[in-house]
Amino acid sequence: SDTGWLFAADFDAVPDAGVGAFDVEGRSILLSRFGEKITCYENACAHMGMPLDGGEFKDGILTCPHHQFQYDLESGECLTAPEVQLHTHAVRVKGNSVEVKLS
């Protein structure tokens, strides 16, 4: 469906091989870019819900700044506790706009 998509950021505002926190409709989300691919997750650690922005990001892995849980930002998988993962949101690119569908 083409309804429910919200503007999150300009494509160029999402760091290539990096991650950024963005506010959409009062919710904090993480956008990460790997070349042309963008992923979107809730800005909340699957461990205790603490914000992940400000954590160390290296080689596609984000480390929670609070309890050091690690996440693969291409898949959302938690590398520390494989039974949990980041809360994913649908994301698409239209022109230079990154749009998300919050779940």
C-alpha positions in Angstrom: 0.0 0.0 0.0 1.1 3.5 -0.7 -0.4 5.0 2.5 1.3 5.5 5.8 4.7 6.5 4.5 6.4 9.4 6.3 9.3 11.5 5.4 12.3 10.7 7.6 15.3 12.4 6.0 17.0 13.4 2.8 19.0 10.5 1.4 22.3 12.4 1.7 21.6 13.1 5.4 21.9 9.4 6.2 25.7 8.7 6.7 27.1 6.2 4.2 28.5 3.3 6.1 27.2 5.0 9.2 24.1 5.5 11.3 22.1 8.5 12.4 19.1 9.2 14.7 16.1 11.0 13.3 12.8 12.1 14.7 9.6 11.0 12.9 6.2 11.8 14.3 7.8 12.2 17.8 9.6 8.8 17.6 13.3 8.4 17.5 14.5 6.0 14.7 17.9 4.9 13.4 18.7 5.1 9.7 21.8 3.4 8.4 23.1 3.4 4.8 25.2 0.8 3.0 25.7 2.2 -0.5 22.2 2.5 -1.9 20.6 0.3 0.8 19.0 2.0 3.8 17.7 0.2 6.9 15.5 1.6 9.7 15.1 0.6 13.3 13.5 1.9 16.4 16.2 3.8 18.4 15.9 1.4 21.3 18.1 -1.4 22.4 16.4 -4.8 22.5 18.0 -5.4 25.9 16.4 -2.7 28.0 15.0 -0.1 25.5 17.7 2.4 26.0 18.6 4.7 23.1 21.3 3.4 20.8 22.3 6.7 19.2 25.7 7.7 20.5 26.9 4.1 20.5 30.0 3.0 18.7 29.5 2.1 15.0 32.2 0.1 13.3 32.1 -2.3 10.3 28.3 -2.3 10.2 28.0 -3.2 13.9 26.4 -0.8 16.4 27.3 -1.2 20.1 24.8 0.0 22.7 26.4 2.8 24.7 24.6 1.6 27.9 25.2 -2.2 28.2 27.4 -3.0 25.1 24.9 -5.2 23.3 25.9 -5.4 19.6 23.7 -5.2 16.6 24.3 -5.8 12.9 22.6 -2.8 11.3 22.1 -4.5 7.9 19.9 -7.2 9.5 18.9 -5.9 12.9 20.2 -9.1 14.5 21.6 -8.9 18.0 25.0 -10.4 18.1 25.1 -10.5 21.9 21.8 -12.3 22.4 20.7 -13.9 19.2 17.1 -14.5 20.5 16.3 -10.8 20.2 16.7 -8.2 17.4 16.0 -4.6 16.8 12.5 -3.4 16.0 12.4 -2.9 12.2 10.4 -0.3 10.3 9.8 -0.5 6.6 11.9 2.0 4.6 12.0 3.2 1.0 13.7 5.8 -1.1 11.8 8.0 -3.4 14.0 10.4 -5.3 16.2 12.0 -2.6 13.7 11.3 0.2 13.9 8.5 2.7 10.4 7.5 3.8 9.5 5.1 6.6 6.4 3.3 7.7 6.3 3.1 11.5 4.9 -0.1 12.9 
